[in-house]
């Protein structure tokens, strides 16, 4: 039941020569990875975007759909929020007192019937195993079909020509409710792209340009925030890390907006930084550690609230 993919109608070599200019400032991804993502989307490959939360995986999928001219055929499915895999991916049987029992196919079936669609399978690493089993034949390059029922004579829906599947996954022990991805499922994604957290300088430039921050005091505050975020990302990599969480770009985007709204560092820390870190353990807690770190960037305070602060010069970036 193999469904052949439609050959791309664009000159890929020519298109890739200009694709870097089409990448919006809001998306920060290495040039080679962006080029690979665009090329793979044009060729309707199955693409797996890997990386920690808040690093831009979902944004990258949405952006590439717009760049390659498939925004109107973009479908989003959050597999991590799927309670009933069969109902969400295939459909369900309903009863109407006038017409009787009827089958209503899912939005996912509509999506795979759509030629040249881009289908985002968000948080596939949180997908229930029933959902993974359903997706196996859909994602298999030699099969590309979905059977609407387990019966042998049930209707089979072939994946339309030119359909691109893009999946996102958080892989690591620090992500609760995620599952180790089955090797057979991983093999169905020949294109794997790692999305890494932003480096401090790139993050600063991105946020400065995105929110048009030019005031010297706001620029200094933004740079301090990027320093703090970068420290958490380096700290969590250590074998004996004092943190189990870090500040993702998704959070620094919110913080940059707070800066433009007039919030100072103390207010920003209380509202958007500290709540992400546990206060279990009292003086040895992650929250205390973060308060000590933030304290080093506060110029003047009425009194020192925290003792034995983290030395700013020891921040490893």
C-alpha positions as CSV (number, residue, x, y, z in Angstrom):
1,X,0.0,0.0,0.0
2,X,2.9,2.3,-0.5
3,X,1.9,5.8,-1.4
4,X,4.5,7.6,-3.5
5,X,5.6,11.1,-2.6
6,X,5.2,13.8,-5.1
7,X,8.5,15.2,-6.4
8,X,9.1,18.8,-5.4
9,X,8.1,21.4,-7.9
10,X,10.7,24.0,-6.8
11,X,14.4,24.1,-7.7
12,X,15.7,23.0,-4.3
13,X,19.3,24.2,-4.9
14,X,18.1,27.6,-5.9
15,X,15.6,27.9,-3.0
16,X,18.1,26.9,-0.4
17,X,20.5,29.6,-1.5
18,X,17.9,32.2,-0.4
19,X,16.3,30.4,2.5
20,X,18.5,32.0,5.1
21,X,17.1,35.4,4.2
22,X,13.6,34.0,4.7
23,X,14.2,33.0,8.3
24,X,12.5,35.5,10.7
25,X,14.4,37.1,13.6
26,X,12.1,35.5,16.1
27,X,13.5,32.1,15.3
28,X,17.1,31.5,16.2
29,X,18.5,28.3,14.8
30,X,21.9,27.5,13.3
31,X,22.2,28.1,9.5
32,X,22.9,24.5,8.6
33,X,20.0,23.2,10.7
34,X,17.6,25.7,9.2
35,X,18.7,24.9,5.7
36,X,18.3,21.1,6.5
37,X,14.8,21.7,7.9
38,X,13.7,23.7,4.8
39,X,15.1,21.1,2.4
40,X,13.6,18.2,4.3
41,X,10.2,19.9,4.4
42,X,10.2,20.6,0.7
43,X,11.1,16.9,0.1
44,X,8.2,15.8,2.4
45,X,10.5,14.0,4.8
46,X,9.5,12.8,8.3
47,X,11.3,15.2,10.6
48,X,12.0,14.9,14.4
49,X,12.9,18.1,16.3
50,X,14.7,17.2,19.5
51,X,15.6,19.5,22.4
52,X,14.7,20.9,25.8
53,X,11.5,22.7,26.5
54,X,11.3,26.3,25.3
55,X,14.1,26.1,22.7
56,X,11.9,26.8,19.7
57,X,11.0,23.4,18.3
58,X,7.3,24.2,17.8
59,X,8.1,27.7,16.5
60,X,10.5,26.2,13.9
61,X,7.8,23.9,12.6
62,X,5.3,26.7,12.3
63,X,7.9,29.0,10.7
64,X,9.0,26.5,8.0
65,X,5.4,25.9,7.0
66,X,5.1,29.6,6.3
67,X,8.5,29.9,4.5
68,X,7.8,27.0,2.1
69,X,4.3,28.3,1.3
70,X,2.3,25.6,3.1
71,X,1.0,27.7,6.0
72,X,-2.7,27.2,4.9
73,X,-2.1,23.4,4.9
74,X,-0.6,23.4,8.4
75,X,-2.1,21.0,11.0
76,X,-1.2,20.9,14.7
77,X,-1.8,17.9,17.0
78,X,-0.6,17.8,20.6
79,X,0.1,14.2,21.3
80,X,1.0,14.9,24.9
81,X,-2.6,16.0,25.6
82,X,-4.2,13.0,23.8
83,X,-6.4,11.1,26.2
84,X,-8.0,8.7,23.7
85,X,-5.6,7.9,21.0
86,X,-8.0,6.2,18.7
87,X,-10.6,8.9,18.9
88,X,-8.0,11.6,18.3
89,X,-6.1,10.0,15.5
90,X,-8.9,7.9,13.8
91,X,-12.3,9.0,14.9
92,X,-15.3,7.8,16.8
93,X,-18.7,6.2,16.4
94,X,-21.7,8.5,17.2
95,X,-25.5,8.0,17.3
96,X,-28.1,10.2,15.8
97,X,-31.8,9.5,16.5
98,X,-32.6,10.4,12.9
99,X,-29.8,8.8,10.9
100,X,-28.7,6.2,13.5
101,X,-25.1,5.1,14.1
102,X,-22.4,6.8,12.1
103,X,-18.7,7.1,12.1
104,X,-17.0,10.6,12.3
105,X,-13.4,10.6,11.2
106,X,-10.9,12.7,13.2
107,X,-9.2,15.9,12.2
108,X,-6.0,13.9,11.8
109,X,-7.6,11.8,9.1
110,X,-8.6,15.0,7.3
111,X,-5.0,16.2,7.6
112,X,-3.4,13.2,6.1
113,X,-5.9,13.4,3.2
114,X,-4.7,16.9,2.4
115,X,-2.0,17.1,-0.3
116,X,1.2,19.0,0.6
117,X,0.1,19.3,4.2
118,X,2.6,19.9,7.0
119,X,1.4,17.9,10.1
120,X,3.0,18.8,13.4
121,X,3.0,16.0,15.9
122,X,3.9,18.0,19.0
123,X,5.3,16.2,22.1
124,X,5.5,12.8,20.5
125,X,7.6,11.6,23.4
126,X,4.5,12.0,25.6
127,X,2.3,10.1,23.2
128,X,0.4,7.0,24.7
129,X,1.6,3.7,23.3
130,X,-1.8,3.2,21.6
131,X,-1.2,6.4,19.6
132,X,2.3,5.3,18.7
133,X,0.9,2.0,17.3
134,X,-1.6,3.9,15.2
135,X,1.1,6.1,13.8
136,X,3.5,3.3,12.8
137,X,2.0,2.6,9.4
138,X,1.3,6.3,8.8
139,X,4.9,7.3,9.3
140,X,6.4,4.3,7.5
141,X,7.8,5.5,4.2
142,X,6.9,2.1,2.6
143,X,3.3,2.1,3.8
144,X,2.0,5.6,4.4
145,X,-1.6,4.6,5.3
146,X,-4.1,4.6,8.2
147,X,-6.5,1.8,8.7
148,X,-9.8,3.1,10.2
149,X,-10.5,-0.2,12.0
150,X,-8.6,-3.3,12.9
151,X,-10.8,-5.4,10.6
152,X,-8.9,-6.5,7.4
153,X,-11.7,-5.2,5.1
154,X,-12.0,-1.8,6.9
155,X,-11.4,1.4,5.0
156,X,-7.8,2.4,4.5
157,X,-6.8,6.1,4.1
158,X,-3.6,6.7,2.2
159,X,-1.4,9.6,3.2
160,X,-1.8,12.2,0.4
161,X,1.1,13.3,-1.8
162,X,3.6,15.8,-0.5
163,X,2.6,15.4,3.2
164,X,5.4,16.3,5.7
165,X,5.3,15.0,9.2
166,X,7.2,17.1,11.8
167,X,7.4,15.8,15.3
168,X,8.8,17.4,18.5
169,X,10.2,15.5,21.5
170,X,11.7,16.3,24.9
171,X,14.2,13.5,25.6
172,X,15.8,13.2,29.1
173,X,15.1,12.0,32.6
174,X,14.3,15.5,33.7
175,X,11.0,15.5,31.7
176,X,8.2,13.8,33.6
177,X,5.5,11.9,31.7
178,X,7.7,11.4,28.7
179,X,8.4,8.0,27.4
180,X,11.5,6.4,26.0
181,X,10.9,6.6,22.2
182,X,10.6,3.2,20.6
183,X,13.4,2.4,18.2
184,X,11.0,1.5,15.5
185,X,9.3,4.9,15.9
186,X,12.6,6.7,15.8
187,X,13.6,4.9,12.6
188,X,10.5,6.4,10.9
189,X,12.1,9.9,11.2
190,X,15.2,9.9,8.9
191,X,15.7,13.6,9.6
192,X,16.6,14.4,13.2
193,X,17.4,18.0,14.1
194,X,18.7,19.0,17.6
195,X,17.4,22.3,18.8
196,X,19.8,23.7,21.4
197,X,19.2,26.4,24.0
198,X,20.4,29.8,22.8
199,X,23.9,31.1,23.6
200,X,23.8,34.2,25.7
201,X,24.9,36.7,23.0
202,X,22.4,35.3,20.4
203,X,19.6,35.4,22.9
204,X,20.4,39.0,23.9
205,X,20.5,40.2,20.3
206,X,17.2,38.3,19.5
207,X,15.3,39.8,22.4
208,X,16.8,43.3,21.9
209,X,15.7,43.4,18.3
210,X,12.4,41.6,18.8
211,X,11.2,44.1,21.5
212,X,13.1,47.1,20.2
213,X,15.0,47.6,23.5
214,X,17.4,50.6,23.1
215,X,17.3,52.3,26.5
216,X,20.7,51.9,28.2
217,X,19.1,50.8,31.6
218,X,16.8,48.3,29.9
219,X,19.7,47.0,27.8
220,X,21.7,46.4,30.9
221,X,18.8,44.7,32.6
222,X,18.2,42.5,29.5
223,X,21.9,41.5,29.5
224,X,21.8,40.6,33.2
225,X,18.7,38.4,32.5
226,X,20.5,36.6,29.7
227,X,23.5,36.1,32.0
228,X,21.3,34.5,34.6
229,X,19.5,32.3,32.1
230,X,22.8,31.2,30.6
231,X,24.1,30.3,34.0
232,X,21.2,28.0,34.7
233,X,21.7,26.2,31.4
234,X,25.4,25.6,32.1
235,X,24.7,24.6,35.7
236,X,22.2,22.0,34.8
237,X,24.8,20.2,32.6
238,X,27.1,19.6,35.6
239,X,27.4,16.1,37.1
240,X,26.6,17.5,40.6
241,X,24.3,20.3,39.5
242,X,22.6,22.5,42.1
243,X,19.6,22.9,39.7
244,X,17.2,20.5,38.1
245,X,15.6,23.2,36.0
246,X,16.8,26.0,33.8
247,X,15.4,29.2,32.3
248,X,14.3,28.5,28.7
249,X,14.1,31.1,25.9
250,X,10.3,30.9,26.2
251,X,10.7,32.5,29.7
252,X,13.3,35.1,28.6
253,X,10.9,36.2,25.9
254,X,8.3,36.9,28.6
255,X,10.9,38.6,30.8
256,X,12.0,40.9,27.9
257,X,8.4,42.0,27.5
258,X,8.2,42.7,31.3
259,X,11.3,44.9,30.9
260,X,9.6,47.0,28.2
261,X,6.6,47.2,30.6
262,X,8.8,48.8,33.3
263,X,9.5,45.8,35.6
264,X,12.8,45.8,37.5
265,X,15.0,42.8,38.2
266,X,13.5,42.2,41.7
267,X,10.0,42.2,40.3
268,X,11.0,40.0,37.4
269,X,12.7,37.5,39.6
270,X,9.7,37.2,41.9
271,X,7.2,36.8,39.1
272,X,8.9,34.8,36.5
273,X,12.2,33.2,37.8
274,X,11.8,32.0,41.4
275,X,8.5,30.1,40.8
276,X,10.3,27.8,38.4
277,X,12.7,26.6,41.1
278,X,11.8,24.4,44.1
279,X,12.1,25.8,47.6
280,X,12.3,22.4,49.2
281,X,15.4,22.1,51.4
282,X,15.4,25.6,52.9
283,X,18.8,27.3,52.7
284,X,20.0,24.5,50.4
285,X,17.1,24.8,48.0
286,X,17.2,25.6,44.3
287,X,15.2,28.7,45.0
288,X,17.7,30.0,47.5
289,X,20.5,29.3,45.0
290,X,18.6,31.4,42.4
291,X,18.0,34.2,44.9
292,X,21.7,34.3,45.6
293,X,22.5,34.4,41.9
294,X,20.0,37.2,41.2
295,X,21.2,39.2,44.2
296,X,24.6,39.7,42.4
297,X,22.9,41.6,39.7
298,X,21.0,44.0,42.0
299,X,22.9,47.2,42.4
300,X,21.4,48.5,45.5
301,X,19.2,47.0,48.2
302,X,18.1,48.2,51.6
303,X,19.5,45.1,53.2
304,X,21.3,41.9,52.2
305,X,18.5,39.3,52.1
306,X,20.7,36.3,51.3
307,X,24.1,35.3,52.7
308,X,27.0,33.5,50.9
309,X,25.9,34.7,47.4
310,X,27.0,33.0,44.3
311,X,30.0,34.8,42.8
312,X,29.1,36.4,39.5
313,X,32.6,35.8,38.2
314,X,32.1,32.1,38.7
315,X,29.3,31.9,36.1
316,X,30.6,29.5,33.5
317,X,30.0,31.3,30.2
